[in-house]
Amino acid sequence: MPSPRSLDGVEVIAHLARAPQGQALTLKRISDLLGRTVSYTENLIRPLKTGGLLERQRGAGRGYRLSRPAASLCAWEVVQCFETPQESRMRVAKSAESRSVAALDAEASLQRRALLQAYNLGHFAPDAE
C-alpha cells in the first residue's frame, strides 16, 4: 500500500495537472489546495522535483509545474519518489524470518507497481475531461 505521504504526492501532481497548460502554481497555492501547511507541502515537492516530475519556474509566473505532460506520468513514478526500494530492505534483513518477510514484501511491491504503472495521471488534465 502506498504511504500517506506518497498519496499526497499523487495529489500534488493531480493539482498541477489541472493547471492550465504550462501555468506554474506557487508553493502557497499548492498547500492551500492540499489543505496542508506550506512546510509539509515543501517536503512533498522536494522528492517530486528530485525525481524529475516537477520543475521550478522562476521570475514572473513563478512556481512549480509538471516537467512533462500528465498523460505521460503514472502513479508509480510518483510513489517511487517517496518510497525506499525493496532491494535495500532485503539487504538490511538479517534473520531468515526477516528475509522471508522482505521477500513477500518485494512480491507485493511488484504487484503494486504493475497496478500503479497502469494508472495514468493524464485524466487530471483539463483537456482530458
N, C-alpha and C positions, 0 to 999 in steps of 0.2 A: 504494500500500500504506500503510495507517495506520502511524504511527510506534509504536515500542515503548511510548513514554510514553502515547500515546492509547489503546493496547490496555490498559495498566494502568488508565487512567481508566475504560474499559468494565468492567474487573474490580471497581473500586471501586463502580460503580453496581450491578453484579450482587450484591455482598455486601450493599449497602444494600437492594436489592430483596428479598433473602432474609430480612431482619429482620422480625419480627412487625409488623403494621400500626401505623404511627406511632412505632415504637421507634427512638430515635436510637442510633447507635454512636459511641463515643469515637474520637478520632484514634488512640490506642494500640491499640484493638481492631481498627480497620481495618488498621493497619500490621501487626499480628500475623496477620490473615487473609491479607494480601498476601505476608507473609514479607519485608517491606521495612522500612527504618528509618522512624522517626516523621518525620524531616526530609524524606525523599523523599515520603512519603505526604502530608505537609502541602503539598508542591509540586504534588501531584496534585489535592488538594482545592480549592486556591485557584482554578484556572481553572474547575472544575466549579461552584463557588459563584458566581463572576463570571458564568458562562454561564447562571445561573438554574436549574441542575439540582439543586442541593443547597441546603438551608437549615441554619443552625446553631441548635440549641436550647440555651438557657442554663438554668441552675438545675438542679433535680432532673431526672434522666434526660437530662443534657446530652450533646451530641454532634452528629453530623450525620445528616440523613435526607433522603430524596428530597423535592423540592419539589412533586412531583405523582406520581400512580400510575405504577409502572413500565410498565404496559401502554400508557401514552401517550408513552413515550420510545422513540426509535430510536437505534441505534448511531451514526448520522450526527451526531446532536446532540452526542454525547459527543466524537467525533473532532473536530468543529468547535471545541470548547473548547481544543484543543491545537495545531491546525494553522493556518498562515498562509493567508489566502485566495489563490487562484491569480491573481486580478487584480493584486494588489500585486507578485507575482513577474513578471508580464508587464510592468509599468511599469518595473521595475528592469532588465530585459533590454535591452541596448544594441545588440548586433550582430544582423544578420539571422539568423545561426545560433542565437543565444540566444533570439530571439523565436520561431523555429520550434520549438525545444525546449520553450519555455514554452507555446506553443500546443498541442503534443502532450500536455504535462503537464496542461494545463487540460482537454483532452478526456478523458484518463484519469481525471481528478478527477471529471468529470461522471458517468462510468460507475461509479466507486467510490461516488459519492454516491447514485446510484439503488440500488445494492446495499445500502448501509448504511441507507438510509431504509426499505427493506423489512424490515430485521432489527429486529423489535420486542423490547424488553427485558423485556416482561411475563412471559415464560416463566420468568424467575428468581424471580418472586414465589411464596411458598409455596402460595397458593391456586390457582396455575396448574397444579400437578402432579396 
